Amino acid sequence: LSLDGIDALAGWMGQDVDTLKNTLVQYHADAIKGQDEWGKTSFQGDFDEDLDQEVFFVGIVTPVLHYCMGGITIDKDGNVLDENGLPIGGLHAAGEVTGGVHGDNRLGGNSLLECTVYGTIVGKKIPIQSKSISATQIVPPSLSNGLPIEEEPPQLRDIPMDELTKHNSESDCWVAIHGKVYDLTDFAESHPPGAESIYRLGGTDGTEAFQSIHNEGMLEDFEDDLIGVLV
């Protein structure tokens, strides 16, 4: 959006014109001096002295958490290091909780790659307890014969596409992933990248969007949200 003059700019921003003018005049003076009171030395996009004739190009910028550059120091194997650079036994880290992996800066797009690479390295060397549970742990022995009774897995109902499409709101959000339908209504607000990416998939087959970022094994964590099979 292009605005002519300081008055138009103040009106668009909803700010007092004199306050805004004083701010820009001070910025211009600091740019000429080469430094402001906080130590800033780069002044790109300086203004002309005649702010009434200046053309301003404006827009709204929404701040978001982009990437965390600092964090815990690790080695190439994902071991967390102490202040002396030695591995701390049994402590591992991966992803943006770590720092220094890319040196002083990093290339755009490395965030997810960093999580995947170090997550894989750490995951392969940590023993994971099996999730399998014996039948005797599920139910007590039968009183009639003393043999364990296996619990029947819940039966998933068939859900046609025309039924799935009806559940596409923030208060009722079903998503099909790899042929199964999940009710993600309660999960959406706790989704790390935000609820909006879940709501956009509501009432649709979100397999393509899901597998572009996640692996299918991750769905094991959503067994409680599984409600049926897409047919």
Wavefront OBJ file of the C-alpha trace (Angstrom):
o trace
v 0.000 0.000 0.000
v 1.361 3.425 -0.960
v 0.623 6.499 1.186
v 1.498 10.103 0.373
v 2.786 12.148 3.297
v 3.099 11.777 7.060
v -0.562 12.652 7.724
v -1.795 9.755 5.591
v 0.684 7.426 7.288
v -0.419 8.458 10.778
v -4.064 8.009 9.825
v -3.459 4.525 8.439
v -1.508 3.524 11.563
v -3.952 5.153 13.955
v -1.143 7.163 15.572
v -0.740 10.781 16.587
v 0.882 12.570 13.661
v 3.219 14.693 15.829
v 4.477 11.659 17.753
v 5.089 9.769 14.524
v 6.825 12.752 12.927
v 9.163 13.174 15.914
v 10.078 9.490 15.720
v 10.939 9.662 12.016
v 12.850 12.916 12.404
v 14.933 11.325 15.163
v 15.529 8.262 12.980
v 16.754 10.501 10.159
v 19.097 12.359 12.512
v 20.494 9.078 13.865
v 21.020 7.816 10.303
v 23.103 10.889 9.473
v 25.071 10.472 12.718
v 25.547 6.760 12.059
v 24.328 5.475 15.430
v 21.317 5.793 17.720
v 21.128 5.762 21.520
v 20.859 1.957 21.593
v 23.916 1.354 19.401
v 22.100 0.700 16.114
v 24.420 1.419 13.166
v 22.398 0.183 10.163
v 19.758 2.605 8.839
v 18.238 1.251 5.666
v 15.243 3.009 4.165
v 15.957 6.464 5.600
v 13.389 9.214 4.984
v 13.592 12.592 3.280
v 13.519 15.626 5.537
v 10.213 16.766 4.015
v 7.902 14.131 5.491
v 4.819 15.836 4.045
v 6.030 14.974 0.534
v 7.473 11.549 1.363
v 5.869 8.428 -0.141
v 5.491 5.598 2.373
v 4.984 1.962 1.440
v 3.264 0.187 4.311
v 2.026 -3.256 5.296
v 1.142 -5.323 8.352
v 3.744 -7.796 9.608
v 2.702 -10.580 11.979
v 5.519 -11.824 14.265
v 6.006 -15.584 14.485
v 8.534 -17.886 16.111
v 10.793 -18.700 13.172
v 13.849 -20.546 14.450
v 15.719 -20.859 17.737
v 19.441 -20.386 17.102
v 20.704 -21.070 20.635
v 20.384 -24.027 22.942
v 22.110 -27.010 24.518
v 25.524 -27.978 23.157
v 25.713 -31.472 21.640
v 28.289 -33.527 19.772
v 27.880 -35.296 16.419
v 26.170 -38.218 18.166
v 23.550 -36.082 19.900
v 25.148 -36.363 23.356
v 24.612 -33.293 25.538
v 27.946 -31.758 26.558
v 28.830 -30.156 29.896
v 30.684 -26.867 30.321
v 33.972 -28.700 29.728
v 32.797 -30.162 26.440
v 32.371 -33.690 27.830
v 29.272 -35.870 27.242
v 26.770 -36.058 30.098
v 25.890 -39.717 30.500
v 22.369 -40.667 29.492
v 21.435 -37.151 28.304
v 20.704 -36.579 24.615
v 19.142 -33.774 22.570
v 17.926 -33.135 19.028
v 16.281 -30.312 17.102
v 15.919 -26.669 18.076
v 16.593 -27.345 21.760
v 20.229 -27.607 20.665
v 22.602 -24.839 19.614
v 25.816 -24.415 17.649
v 25.092 -27.209 15.181
v 25.335 -24.848 12.184
v 28.059 -22.552 13.491
v 27.324 -18.817 13.628
v 24.315 -19.040 11.320
v 22.365 -21.592 9.335
v 20.758 -22.067 5.948
v 17.020 -21.631 5.605
v 15.058 -24.868 5.768
v 17.490 -26.674 8.062
v 15.176 -26.692 11.066
v 13.186 -29.825 10.219
v 16.266 -31.505 8.736
v 18.119 -30.891 11.993
v 15.285 -32.494 13.985
v 15.128 -35.474 11.642
v 18.870 -36.164 11.426
v 19.717 -35.841 15.101
v 16.418 -37.382 16.145
v 17.314 -40.448 14.076
v 20.866 -40.603 15.436
v 19.712 -40.345 19.039
v 16.722 -42.617 18.524
v 18.827 -45.447 17.127
v 21.134 -45.589 20.142
v 18.542 -45.303 22.921
v 16.888 -48.570 24.005
v 13.111 -48.223 23.792
v 10.903 -50.346 26.008
v 8.456 -52.421 24.011
v 4.836 -51.298 24.037
v 3.612 -54.894 23.844
v 1.628 -56.054 26.872
v 0.850 -59.647 27.719
v -2.731 -60.798 28.036
v -2.236 -61.456 31.752
v -1.375 -57.777 32.229
v -4.587 -56.703 30.524
v -7.135 -58.769 32.488
v -6.964 -61.127 35.475
v -7.237 -64.890 34.912
v -10.719 -66.265 34.307
v -12.393 -67.601 37.449
v -13.663 -70.622 35.513
v -10.451 -72.113 34.118
v -7.578 -69.936 35.313
v -6.578 -69.027 31.738
v -5.949 -65.411 30.710
v -8.693 -63.774 28.686
v -7.486 -61.672 25.780
v -9.211 -58.339 25.389
v -10.831 -57.860 22.000
v -9.538 -54.809 20.104
v -12.200 -52.168 19.487
v -14.033 -52.527 16.180
v -13.560 -49.598 13.805
v -16.614 -48.599 11.816
v -16.596 -47.743 8.134
v -16.760 -44.026 7.409
v -17.637 -42.986 3.843
v -16.204 -39.804 2.339
v -19.562 -38.026 2.361
v -19.768 -38.487 6.142
v -16.164 -37.357 6.666
v -16.763 -34.087 4.796
v -19.453 -33.066 7.296
v -16.912 -32.889 10.130
v -14.949 -29.862 8.953
v -15.278 -27.230 11.684
v -13.159 -26.157 14.643
v -15.653 -27.762 17.030
v -15.918 -30.993 15.009
v -12.734 -31.791 13.078
v -12.202 -35.242 11.537
v -9.213 -35.982 9.320
v -8.453 -39.108 7.288
v -4.795 -40.207 7.326
v -3.494 -43.354 5.634
v -6.991 -44.797 5.293
v -8.060 -44.218 8.895
v -10.227 -41.435 10.304
v -9.184 -39.491 13.402
v -11.169 -37.013 15.475
v -8.557 -34.277 16.004
v -10.930 -31.710 17.502
v -9.360 -31.777 20.965
v -5.802 -32.167 19.671
v -5.849 -29.219 17.263
v -5.183 -26.504 19.856
v -2.126 -28.373 21.183
v -0.662 -28.968 17.690
v 2.852 -27.396 17.893
v 2.675 -25.519 14.545
v -0.816 -24.270 15.432
v -4.418 -25.390 15.151
v -5.032 -23.762 11.759
v -3.075 -26.420 9.847
v -5.339 -29.076 11.407
v -8.552 -27.156 10.737
v -7.623 -26.747 7.051
v -7.620 -30.534 6.721
v -10.915 -31.003 8.560
v -13.362 -33.182 6.605
v -10.716 -34.238 4.061
v -8.120 -36.907 3.374
v -5.016 -35.271 4.851
v -2.597 -38.105 4.036
v -0.525 -36.124 1.539
v -0.086 -33.167 3.895
v 0.688 -35.483 6.831
v 3.315 -37.622 5.125
v 5.134 -34.584 3.732
v 6.225 -33.841 7.308
v 5.551 -36.887 9.519
v 6.117 -40.632 9.349
v 3.232 -43.087 9.621
v 4.531 -44.519 12.903
v 3.666 -41.254 14.609
v -0.018 -42.191 14.353
v 0.479 -44.713 17.152
v 0.226 -41.763 19.536
v -3.297 -41.039 18.265
v -4.952 -44.413 18.850
v -7.375 -42.790 21.294
v -8.521 -40.408 18.544
v -9.065 -43.161 15.972
v -12.752 -43.545 15.159
v -13.024 -45.477 11.903
v -11.767 -46.564 8.494
v -12.264 -44.448 5.374
v -14.196 -46.357 2.730
l 1 2 3 4 5 6 7 8 9 10 11 12 13 14 15 16 17 18 19 20 21 22 23 24 25 26 27 28 29 30 31 32 33 34 35 36 37 38 39 40 41 42 43 44 45 46 47 48 49 50 51 52 53 54 55 56 57 58 59 60 61 62 63 64 65 66 67 68 69 70 71 72 73 74 75 76 77 78 79 80 81 82 83 84 85 86 87 88 89 90 91 92 93 94 95 96 97 98 99 100 101 102 103 104 105 106 107 108 109 110 111 112 113 114 115 116 117 118 119 120 121 122 123 124 125 126 127 128 129 130 131 132 133 134 135 136 137 138 139 140 141 142 143 144 145 146 147 148 149 150 151 152 153 154 155 156 157 158 159 160 161 162 163 164 165 166 167 168 169 170 171 172 173 174 175 176 177 178 179 180 181 182 183 184 185 186 187 188 189 190 191 192 193 194 195 196 197 198 199 200 201 202 203 204 205 206 207 208 209 210 211 212 213 214 215 216 217 218 219 220 221 222 223 224 225 226 227 228 229 230 231
